[in-house]
Amino acid sequence: MTIGERLKEERSRLGLSQTDLGAAGGVGKTTQINYEKDERSPDAKYLAAVRPLGVDVHYVLIGEHFPVSPDQLSSFELEVLSYLKDLGDYDKETIRRMAAAMAAAAKS
């Protein structure tokens, strides 16, 4: 995937329009479209501005999600994650699908 494709993926994941993400980054809709089509590249100022919205800037630039350190998780989140270690692959995938569906429903 390209930087533009990953940026578009992040925008979609966050449920933002091109206009909204562009405005947060200090650019217009046309510039946002050009970023997503790889006709232009976002600069550091833009990326720093969209990061607080939840854009995984490391992923956009490098193509790998930056791992979350344990100190960024609540005790509840750590507890839930600890249960996953003991599950088989099928059950882990079931939980992943269920969590994704619940997160999507919570956004709407």
C-alpha positions in Angstrom: 0.0 0.0 0.0 1.1 3.6 -0.6 1.1 6.5 1.8 -2.1 7.8 0.2 -3.9 4.5 0.4 -2.9 4.1 4.1 -4.0 7.7 4.8 -7.4 7.0 3.2 -7.7 3.8 5.2 -7.0 5.7 8.4 -9.6 8.3 7.5 -12.2 5.7 6.8 -11.4 3.8 10.0 -12.0 7.0 11.9 -15.2 7.7 10.1 -14.0 11.1 8.8 -14.8 12.8 5.5 -12.1 14.1 3.3 -13.3 17.6 4.1 -13.1 17.0 7.9 -9.6 15.3 7.9 -8.3 17.9 5.5 -9.6 20.8 7.7 -8.0 19.2 10.8 -4.7 19.0 8.9 -5.0 22.6 7.7 -5.6 21.7 4.1 -8.6 21.8 1.8 -10.6 18.9 0.4 -8.8 19.0 -2.9 -5.4 18.7 -1.2 -6.7 15.8 0.9 -7.9 14.1 -2.2 -4.5 14.6 -3.8 -2.8 13.1 -0.7 -5.0 10.0 -0.9 -4.4 9.7 -4.7 -0.6 10.0 -4.1 -0.5 13.1 -6.3 1.0 15.0 -3.3 2.5 14.0 0.0 1.4 15.2 3.4 4.0 17.3 5.3 5.0 17.0 8.9 2.7 19.9 9.9 -0.3 18.1 8.5 0.6 14.8 10.1 1.1 16.4 13.5 -2.3 18.1 13.2 -4.2 14.9 12.3 -2.5 12.7 14.9 -4.7 13.9 17.8 -7.8 12.7 15.8 -6.5 9.1 16.1 -4.6 8.9 12.8 -1.8 6.4 13.2 0.9 8.5 11.6 3.6 5.8 12.0 1.3 3.5 10.0 0.6 6.1 7.3 4.3 6.7 6.8 5.9 3.3 7.4 3.1 0.8 6.8 3.3 -0.8 10.2 1.1 -0.1 13.2 3.1 1.2 16.1 2.8 -1.1 19.0 1.0 0.2 22.1 3.1 0.0 25.2 1.5 -1.4 28.4 1.7 1.9 30.2 -0.8 3.3 27.7 -3.5 0.8 28.6 -5.9 0.9 31.5 -6.0 -1.9 34.1 -9.2 -3.1 32.5 -7.7 -3.2 29.0 -4.7 -5.2 30.4 -7.0 -7.6 32.1 -9.0 -8.3 28.9 -5.8 -8.7 26.9 -4.4 -11.2 29.5 -7.4 -13.5 28.7 -6.5 -13.7 25.0 -3.2 -15.4 25.7 -5.0 -18.6 26.8 -7.4 -18.8 23.8 -6.9 -20.7 20.6 -6.7 -19.0 17.2 -10.4 -19.6 16.3 -11.6 -18.0 19.6 -9.2 -15.1 19.2 -10.5 -14.4 15.7 -14.1 -14.6 17.0 -13.3 -12.0 19.6 -11.6 -9.8 17.1 -14.6 -9.9 14.8 -17.0 -9.3 17.7 -15.0 -6.3 19.0 -14.7 -4.8 15.5 -18.5 -5.1 15.1 -19.2 -3.5 18.5 -16.8 -0.7 17.9 -18.4 0.0 14.5 -21.9 0.0 16.1 -20.7 2.4 18.9 -19.5 4.9 16.2 -23.0 5.1 14.7 
